[in-house]
Amino acid sequence: MLKDFEYYAPTRVVFGKDSEERIAEMVSMYGGKRVLVHYGGQSALRSGLIDKVCEQLQDAGIKYCQLGGVVPNPLLSKVYEGIELCRKEQIDFILAVGGGSVIDSAKAIGYGACFDGDVWQFWEGKGKPVACLPIGVVLTIPAAGSEMSSSCVITKDEGALKRGINSDLCRCKFAIMNPLRTCTLPPYQTAAGATDILMHTMERYFSKYTDMSLTDALAEALMRTVIDSAPKVLTNPDDYRHRAQIMWAGSLSHNDLTECGTEKDFATHRLEHELSALFGVTHGAGLAALWGSWARYVIDSFDGRNTQPHPAERFAQYAVNVMGVTPDFGHWREVALEGIARTETFFQSIGMPTNIHELIGRDITDAEIDVLVEKCSRGGTITVGAIKVLTPTDMRNIYDMAR
């Protein structure tokens, strides 16, 4: 079965060691005259990157102002601050300098600057964005893929509500990618980023639509590349070749290329959003902590009454083509489970957790699981997932398996 699809990837990519020399050129190309330079913590300042960006803009006669302070799991309060600054300074272009958190914050600011009401209502499902300021990116952390995606995930400070929306309006005009900028990333951040990249493709690969063999092959190659490159850059942080593989994989993993003809599931992402909102953990690490439990639950809860192929066949294909498990065509489930186990072994080898206890450093309580389920299901009003649609009961079972 093959799903009809529409593919749209409008972002111009400028990739390589000299790509940062073209920042002002790209901003001018897309009409930026009054720019908000948006970034995260002190590392962007200490590295000299912000000074380099601002110097280029100044030399090109482009006016700019700065807004730093974006944190992981970017906050709505910073978005409000950015919206106010954009209106005050009559900003017509936002330049995000950083990783996914900074880019998503920039996207949310772009929505809000073009909207008269409270921008959070979009994440509450009470409306859809109608416009967005143009956005460019100087990428420093390969992970989220937000530089080429339609996704924007924001956390509301009050209540720690982490929500995502998708709209082509926020797709970035360009992305400057210099792999050298990633060589100084801490090992944990590098590993968590690689995990997030893998998961963006895995969440599309595990689908009931199984007839697009070209998309499967692209996805499998991407996953094998990340699995090969991540340990190499952890051993040798200055390995440019493998830093470049990971950086490019991050963009391709979330620009919908590996979704063409399939159907994204993203249940693990939805389950993890509540973990990182409640505990403040790193997103990629949270995904690693949950994925194995989700995968085993999907295989073991299949009741056979569905018309789609048994999920074990899909997981077995992954096990053979990505994780190198020897095929055994009479025992799909055993092959599938071995592929899941090898994936968890890979996560452990790069320093990622494979359960919630390892993630947060203690046992999770039943009451905390109640909170996670309540938030993920929006009070029992929604389900998540596609290859296996998860009810609140299913969500609870997976969180409990992942303890």
Secondary structure, 3 states (H helix, E strand, C coil): CCCCCCCCCCCEEEECCCHHHHHHHHHHHCCCCEEEEEECCHHHHHCCHHHHHHHHHHHCCCEEEEECCCCCCCEHHHHHHHHHHHHHHCCCEEEEEECHHHHHHHHHHHHHHCCCCCHHHHCCCCCCCCCCCCEEEEECCCCCCHHHCCEEEEEECCCCEEEEEECHHHCCCEEEECHHHHCCCCHHHHHHHHHHHHHHHHHHHCCCCCCCHHHHHHHHHHHHHHHHHHHHHHHCCCCHHHHHHHHHHHHHHCCCHHHCCCCCCCHHHHHHHHHHHHHCCCHHHHHHHHHHHHHHHHHHCCCCCCCCCCHHHHHHHHHHHCCCCCCCCCCHHHHHHHHHHHHHHHHHHCCCCCCHHHHHCCCCCHHHHHHHHHHHCCCCCCCECCCCCECHHHHHHHHHHCC
